[in-house]
């Protein structure tokens, strides 16, 4: 594993805390346990150029009024400067120009002075990589290995990076050991990412206001890009339950690396949690799922997934802002790709979202783990998907036997 985390949190007795929308309306203890009130920066590290330091954290929300402007002082040289922040509604991204040899900083956050260290940048170690990455919590190790093996075989990925977000069924070291069992992976890194994932705010839902208070995942995107991925050939962002397939069986890395502006976006398509030959309760694999809903053969929703070639991206600001379903601040004139589909497998889930989001109204997260009986009037076999799964996973099984 690589990457020390230099995090900054407000003290527990702080007079200022991050608050949800309309904080005067009481929230449950469960909601507040998932809401990060004190996190300012999850990671502080040197830029790939060495000229500046990046400060990454969750969206400040109401804290902006109390902590901005924010100043930082180099302990060694005494250089004092203001941290500049890139405006967006998803994540806190700050930077400051500081001497290259500075490794300890004093940050002024409202009434608090916090001493912290500057982490290293690891982009050079991932030079020319084809990276697939995700955030993970308790997904079965068999699924994780199959997911990684798919992208190696179907797309030519050579590097897997996983942000492990408080898994309870195994340790980050056990997860990393499992990845090393996947043939042809040159690099596999598991980053311990112990921050609160976040949740949906039921009060904001009822008020028809932004309700997704998400913390860990949004910061992980920027950590991957700025700290590990700046010298990568290409990067693909997909979850453990998502497999991307080209209608021409082409590598998404090959395609995005050839694009002049280095980006590609594509739609998700839901694969039902139903099997053609029954609904056994034992742990299933990707190859068991290839049924689609006849009434919903189009894209799952409006949300896209993406891949990029960092050296070709043209940013409109200091850095693009990477988000789960979009890239902000980069030129991307290309329409949504019709060649690539992101198949979203409802049956590949450990169900932790349902267990933690009991109070909220969600679209399908709460029912996706319920196995459906095969219904020939409702379900249709995606022949192309079934063929690809057979090619990739049956071949993988044969190789394991040999």
C-alpha positions in Angstrom: 0.0 0.0 0.0 1.1 3.5 -0.6 0.1 7.0 0.4 0.2 8.4 3.9 -2.9 10.6 4.7 -2.3 13.9 6.2 -5.8 14.8 7.3 -7.1 17.9 9.1 -10.3 17.8 11.3 -11.9 20.4 13.5 -11.5 19.5 17.2 -14.5 17.8 18.8 -15.1 20.9 21.0 -15.0 23.3 18.0 -17.6 26.1 17.9 -17.9 25.7 14.2 -19.1 22.5 12.5 -20.3 21.4 9.1 -24.1 21.4 9.1 -26.7 19.9 6.8 -29.2 22.0 4.9 -31.8 23.6 7.3 -29.9 22.5 10.4 -32.7 23.8 12.7 -34.7 20.7 11.7 -33.6 17.7 13.8 -31.9 14.7 12.2 -31.7 11.2 13.5 -28.7 9.8 15.3 -28.1 7.5 12.4 -28.0 10.4 9.9 -25.6 12.4 12.0 -23.3 9.4 12.5 -22.9 9.3 8.7 -22.5 13.1 8.3 -19.0 14.5 8.5 -19.2 17.6 10.6 -15.5 18.0 11.3 -13.5 17.0 8.2 -11.7 19.9 6.5 -9.0 18.1 4.5 -8.7 14.4 4.0 -5.4 14.6 2.1 -2.6 17.1 1.8 0.3 16.4 -0.6 2.8 17.9 -3.0 1.8 18.6 -6.6 3.5 16.5 -9.4 5.4 19.7 -10.4 6.7 20.3 -6.9 5.7 23.9 -7.0 2.5 23.8 -5.0 0.7 21.8 -2.4 -2.8 20.4 -2.8 -5.4 20.4 -0.1 -8.4 18.0 -0.7 -11.5 17.6 1.4 -15.2 17.4 1.4 -17.4 20.3 0.3 -17.2 23.0 3.0 -20.9 23.8 2.8 -21.7 26.3 5.7 -18.1 26.2 6.9 -17.1 28.6 4.1 -18.4 31.5 6.1 -16.2 30.6 9.1 -13.0 29.3 7.7 -12.4 31.4 4.5 -10.1 33.0 3.7 -7.7 30.3 4.9 -4.0 30.9 5.5 -1.0 28.5 5.6 2.5 29.0 6.9 5.6 26.9 6.2 7.2 25.9 9.4 10.7 25.7 7.9 10.9 28.9 5.9 8.1 31.0 7.5 6.5 31.6 4.1 2.9 32.5 4.7 0.3 32.5 1.9 -3.4 32.1 1.3 -4.9 28.8 0.2 -6.8 29.3 -3.0 -9.9 27.2 -3.7 -11.4 26.1 -6.9 -15.1 26.8 -7.0 -17.4 23.8 -7.4 -20.3 22.1 -5.6 -18.9 18.7 -5.0 -15.5 18.7 -3.3 -13.1 21.1 -1.6 -9.9 21.5 -3.8 -7.4 24.0 -2.5 -3.8 24.8 -3.5 -0.9 27.0 -2.3 2.4 27.9 -3.9 5.0 26.8 -1.3 8.8 26.1 -1.4 9.7 22.6 -2.7 11.5 21.5 0.5 8.6 22.4 2.9 7.2 19.3 4.6 5.4 20.8 7.6 2.7 23.4 7.6 0.6 25.4 10.0 -2.9 26.0 8.7 -5.2 28.7 10.1 -8.8 27.4 10.1 -11.1 29.9 11.6 -10.1 30.1 15.3 -8.0 27.0 15.1 -4.3 26.6 14.1 -3.5 23.1 12.9 0.0 21.6 12.4 0.2 19.0 9.6 2.7 17.4 7.2 2.9 17.5 3.4 2.5 14.1 1.7 4.4 12.8 -1.3 3.1 12.7 -4.9 3.1 9.2 -6.4 2.3 10.0 -10.0 5.8 9.1 -11.2 5.3 5.5 -9.9 2.2 5.2 -12.1 3.8 6.6 -15.2 2.3 5.2 -18.4 -0.3 3.1 -16.5 -3.7 2.1 -17.6 -5.6 2.6 -14.3 -9.0 1.2 -13.2 -10.1 2.5 -9.9 -13.0 2.6 -7.5 -14.1 3.0 -3.9 -15.0 -0.2 -2.1 -16.7 -1.4 1.0 -17.0 -5.1 1.8 -17.6 -6.3 -1.7 -16.8 -10.0 -1.8 -13.2 -10.7 -2.8 -14.3 -13.0 -5.5 -16.2 -10.2 -7.2 -13.3 -7.8 -6.8 -10.9 -10.3 -8.4 -13.3 -11.0 -11.3 -13.9 -7.3 -11.8 -10.1 -6.6 -12.0 -9.6 -9.7 -14.3 -12.3 -8.4 -16.6 -10.6 -5.1 -17.2 -7.2 -6.8 -17.7 -8.5 -9.2 -20.3 -11.1 -7.1 -22.1 -9.4 -3.7 -22.0 -5.8 -4.2 -21.3 -5.7 -2.5 -17.9 -2.4 -3.0 -16.0 -3.1 -1.1 -12.8 -5.9 -1.5 -10.2 -6.3 1.1 -7.4 -9.0 0.6 -4.8 -9.9 3.1 -2.0 -11.1 0.8 0.8 -13.7 2.7 2.8 -14.0 1.0 6.2 -14.6 -2.6 5.1 -15.5 -4.8 8.0 -15.1 -8.3 6.4 -11.4 -8.0 5.5 -8.5 -5.6 5.9 -6.9 -3.5 3.3 -3.9 -5.8 3.3 -6.1 -8.8 2.6 -7.8 -6.9 -0.2 -4.4 -6.1 -1.7 -3.3 -9.7 -1.4 -6.4 -10.8 -3.3 -5.6 -8.4 -6.1 -2.1 -9.8 -6.4 -3.7 -13.2 -7.3 -5.1 -11.7 -10.6 -2.7 -12.5 -13.5 -1.2 -9.8 -15.7 -1.7 -6.9 -13.2 1.5 -4.9 -13.0 0.4 -2.7 -10.1 -2.3 -3.1 -7.6 -2.7 -0.6 -4.7 -5.2 -0.5 -1.9 -5.5 2.9 -0.2 -7.0 2.9 3.3 -9.7 5.6 3.0 -11.3 5.7 6.5 -13.6 8.7 6.0 -17.3 8.8 6.2 -19.0 7.9 2.9 -22.0 10.1 3.6 -25.7 9.5 3.1 -28.8 11.0 1.6 -30.6 13.6 3.7 -34.3 12.8 4.2 -35.0 16.3 5.3 -33.5 17.8 2.2 -35.4 15.3 0.1 -38.7 16.5 1.5 -37.7 20.2 1.0 -36.7 19.4 -2.6 -33.2 20.6 -1.9 -29.8 18.9 -2.7 -29.9 15.8 -0.6 -26.7 13.8 -1.4 -24.2 14.5 1.4 -21.4 12.5 0.0 -17.8 12.8 1.4 -15.3 10.0 1.0 -16.0 9.1 -2.7 -15.9 12.6 -4.1 -12.5 13.4 -2.5 -11.1 10.0 -3.6 -11.6 11.0 -7.3 -9.3 14.0 -6.9 -6.8 12.0 -4.7 -6.5 9.5 -7.5 -6.1 12.0 -10.3 -3.8 14.6 -8.6 -1.7 12.2 -6.5 -1.5 9.0 -8.5 -2.7 9.6 -12.0 -1.1 12.7 -13.5 1.4 10.6 -15.5 -0.9 7.7 -16.3 -1.7 7.0 -19.9 -5.4 6.6 -19.2 -7.8 6.3 -16.2 -11.2 4.5 -16.0 -13.6 5.1 -13.1 -16.1 2.3 -12.5 -17.5 0.6 -9.5 -17.1 -3.1 -8.6 -20.6 -3.8 -10.0 -19.9 -2.2 -13.4 -18.4 -3.7 -16.5 -17.8 -1.6 -19.5 -18.0 -3.2 -22.9 -17.4 -2.0 -26.4 -19.8 -3.0 -29.2 -16.6 -3.6 -31.3 -14.8 -5.3 -28.4 -12.2 -2.5 -28.4 -10.2 -1.3 -25.4 -11.6 1.8 -23.8 -8.0 2.8 -23.0 -7.0 2.6 -26.6 -9.9 4.7 -27.7 -9.5 7.5 -25.1 -5.7 7.7 -25.6 -6.4 8.4 -29.2 -8.9 11.2 -28.6 -7.5 14.6 -29.1 -9.0 16.0 -25.9 -8.5 12.7 -24.0 -12.0 12.0 -22.6 -15.0 9.7 -23.3 -18.3 9.4 -21.5 -20.9 6.6 -21.8 -24.2 5.5 -20.4 -25.1 2.8 -17.8 -27.4 -0.1 -18.5 -29.0 -2.1 -15.7 -28.6 -5.9 -15.6 -31.4 -7.4 -13.5 -30.8 -9.4 -10.3 -32.4 -12.5 -12.0 -31.0 -15.7 -13.4 -32.2 -17.7 -16.3 -31.8 -20.9 -14.5 -33.1 -20.2 -11.0 -32.4 -18.0 -8.0 -30.0 -20.0 -5.9 -29.0 -18.2 -2.7 -25.3 -19.0 -3.0 -22.8 -16.3 -3.9 -23.1 -15.6 -7.6 -20.6 -14.1 -10.1 -20.9 -11.7 -13.0 -21.3 -14.6 -15.5 -24.6 -15.5 -13.8 -26.2 -12.2 -14.8 -27.2 -11.2 -18.4 -30.9 -10.6 -18.2 -32.4 -7.2 -19.0 -35.8 -5.8 -18.4 -37.8 -5.7 -21.7 -39.5 -2.6 -20.5 -36.3 -0.8 -19.7 -33.7 -1.6 -22.3 -32.5 1.9 -22.6 -30.0 3.6 -20.4 -30.5 3.2 -16.7 -30.6 6.9 -15.8 -29.1 10.3 -16.8 -25.8 9.6 -15.1 -22.7 8.9 -17.2 -19.4 7.1 -16.4 -16.1 8.2 -18.0 -12.5 7.5 -18.9 -9.7 10.0 -19.5 -6.2 10.3 -20.9 -4.6 12.8 -18.4 -1.9 14.1 -20.8 -4.6 15.1 -23.4 -7.1 16.7 -21.1 -7.5 20.5 -21.7 -8.4 22.1 -18.4 -10.2 25.4 -18.0 -8.8 25.9 -14.5 -5.9 24.7 -12.3 -7.2 21.2 -12.5 -10.4 19.5 -13.8 -12.8 18.4 -11.0 -13.4 14.7 -11.3 -16.8 13.5 -10.1 -18.4 10.1 -10.2 -20.6 10.9 -13.2 -18.9 13.9 -14.8 -15.7 15.9 -15.2 -16.0 19.6 -14.5 -13.6 22.2 -15.9 -12.3 20.2 -18.9 -13.0 20.6 -22.6 -15.3 17.7 -23.6 -17.2 18.4 -26.8 -17.7 14.7 -27.6 -21.3 13.3 -27.4 -22.0 10.3 -25.3 -20.4 7.3 -26.8 -22.8 4.8 -28.4 -20.0 2.2 -28.8 -19.3 1.7 -25.0 -21.9 0.6 -22.5 -21.5 0.4 -18.8 -23.4 -2.7 -17.6 -24.6 -2.1 -14.0 -25.1 -5.5 -12.2 -27.9 -5.3 -9.6 -27.0 -8.7 -8.2 -23.4 -7.8 -7.4 -23.9 -6.1 -4.1 -23.2 -6.6 -0.4 -26.2 -4.4 0.4 -24.4 -2.0 2.8 -26.2 1.1 1.3 -29.6 -0.4 2.2 -28.5 -1.1 5.7 -27.2 2.4 6.3 -29.8 4.4 4.3 -32.9 3.3 6.1 -34.6 6.7 6.4 -34.3 7.8 2.8 -36.2 7.4 -0.5 -33.9 5.8 -3.0 -34.6 4.6 -6.5 -33.3 1.0 -6.6 -30.6 0.7 -4.0 -33.0 -0.7 -1.4 -34.4 -3.5 -3.6 -31.5 -4.4 -5.8 -30.3 -7.3 -3.5 -33.7 -9.0 -3.8 -33.3 -11.8 -6.2 -36.1 -11.9 -8.9 -37.7 -15.0 -10.3 -37.0 -15.4 -14.0 -40.0 -14.2 -16.0 -40.0 -14.9 -19.7 -42.6 -12.2 -20.3 -40.4 -9.6 -18.5 -36.8 -10.7 -18.9 -34.8 -10.9 -22.0 -31.3 -12.4 -22.4 -28.7 -9.9 -23.6 -26.9 -12.2 -26.0 -24.0 -9.9 -26.6 -23.4 -9.4 -22.9 -23.7 -13.2 -22.2 -21.1 -13.9 -25.0 -18.6 -11.4 -23.6 -19.0 -12.8 -20.0 -18.5 -16.3 -21.4 -15.4 -15.3 -23.3 -13.8 -13.5 -20.3 -14.8 -15.6 -17.3 -15.0 -19.1 -18.8 -11.5 -18.6 -20.3 -10.4 -17.4 -16.9 -11.8 -20.6 -15.3 -10.0 -22.8 -17.8 -6.7 -21.0 -17.2 -7.1 -21.5 -13.4 -7.7 -25.2 -13.9 -4.6 -25.6 -16.1 
